[in-house]
Each structure stands twice: as structure tokens, then as C-alpha cells.
């Protein structure tokens, strides 16, 4: 009888711990893509559904389909083991095609595509980059999804790590 009560008590404590621990974890939707190196990339529309980021910042990778340096960053910078580890530990990652024509919702507001730049631009991308259209641009958001900084240009792994560590 004592062992039954001990097992029952242990089970109850375990269930209580698990449910408390899960509620403290960040709530993220399913990633749109996961790289072979283990980076989970979300869509810009996913940000509104994210709750309790547990102190993690958000990195929004602003890119376009024609941007050669964006592709180099994907192949060289976002595959570096140190970059991957630091990003996984400290950031929620979002890929955003700044020229996407489909409207996006961010913080409850809808943003449309407009003519401008090389092939047009989504108004949210223009807002996050303060009207300075350059690709790639890393836009950093705090846990309340407010822009901390927009940083334009290709970054080698060591350059990106140095930038990430001072945020």
C-alpha cells in the first residue's frame, strides 16, 4: 500500500511539474521551414500567434527572391555552427520576403504590397526598415515585437555573431 501511495504521489508531482513547465515555455506555431543545421524559420504572419517568447528576441531576415547576397548568407552564415547555436539559444527566426504581394498581418494590422523599390515592397517591410530598402537586412525585435534595430548588408558568421551579442 505504501508503494502504491508513493507511486501515486510521484505521478501527481510529475504531472504538476510538467504542466507548469509547459506553460512557462514559449508558445510557437509550427515552423515554416527547418534547415538541416537545425534553424527553425517562421513566417512573418506567425509572430502574432507567438506568446511568451521567454526573453528571446526576434530576428527577421528581410530578403528578396533576386538577392544574391541573401542566398550567400543562407549558405554561409546561417549554416555556421556557432551562429546556429547562438540563434537557437537567443532568437526566434522569421524569414520575410520584403517583396511578397500577399498581405501580411503584424500586431493586428494588415500590410499590403505597394509599388516601389525594384519590384514593389510590402508596407511592413518598408516600415521595419524605416524606408531604407536594402537586402539582406536583419531586423531585430524585442519580446514585445518592437523594432530594436535594422541592420542592412551581408554579414559573415563572425560579423553576425558580433552584432547579435551586443543586442
Secondary structure, DSSP 8 states (H G I E B T S, - for coil): -HHHHHHHHHHHHHHHHHHHHHHHS-B----SEE-TT--EEEEGGGGGG-B--TT-EEEEEEE-TT-HHHHHIIIIITT-HHHHHHHHHHEEEEEEETT--S-EEETTEEE-EES-TTT-EEHHHHHHTTT---SSEEEEE-TTS-EEEEEES---HHHHHHHHHT-
